[in-house]
Amino acid sequence: MQIRLISTLTPDDEARLADTVCAAAVPVLDLLGIAYTLRIETADGHTVERHNAPDVVTAPAAAGRR
């Protein structure tokens, strides 16, 4: 999934808010238990990026299955 946000923020406002927006989104994404990369690129070239790759848990094989 790729989400783009187009806003009327100035480049200065984007630079100030990028970290805050990222920090607000990460806890929500972490609740989903999915692997993700969140990347915010501002008009002035600043990039904020966060990653999460939770451990994959697999179900044990059924006992006695052949």
N, C-alpha and C positions, 0 to 999 in steps of 0.2 A: 504494500500500500504506500502510495506517495501522496502527501498532503501539501498543498501550497497555500500560503496565506499572503494575499496582496493587501497592503494597508496604505493609509495616508500618513504613516509615521515618517518623520524626517530621518535622514541617515543618523543623526546624533541620537534621536529617540530610540531608533532600532538598536544601536550599539549599547545604550543604557538598559534596554528591556530584554535583550536576547538571553542573558543569563537567568533572569527572573522567570521568563516564559519557560525555559528549559527546566529550571528547578521545579516549577509547578507541574509540568507534564510528566516528569520522571516517576513520581510516586503513583500516579494513575496507571501508567504503563506497567510498572512493576507489579501491580495488583493482578494484571492479566496473566502473568506467568509465561510470557512469550519472549522469544529473543527479538531484540529490536536495536536499531540505531536511530537516534534522534539527532538530526543535524539542522541547525539554524544558520543560514547565511544572510548576513545583513548587506545592505546596499553599499556600504563602505568596505566590503571585503572581509569583515570579521566573521569567524565561524565558531559556533559553539556546538559541541558534539558529545553525546552520551551514548553508551552501549550497555546492553545487558544480555547475557546468554545464560539463563538459568539451567541448572543441571537437568538432564533428561532422565526421567525415572521410567524404567520399563517394568512391566508386570512380570513376576516370576513365572517360569514355565509350569504348566499344570503337572502335578505329581502323577506319575504312572502313565503319562502320555507317551506313545511310541510312534 
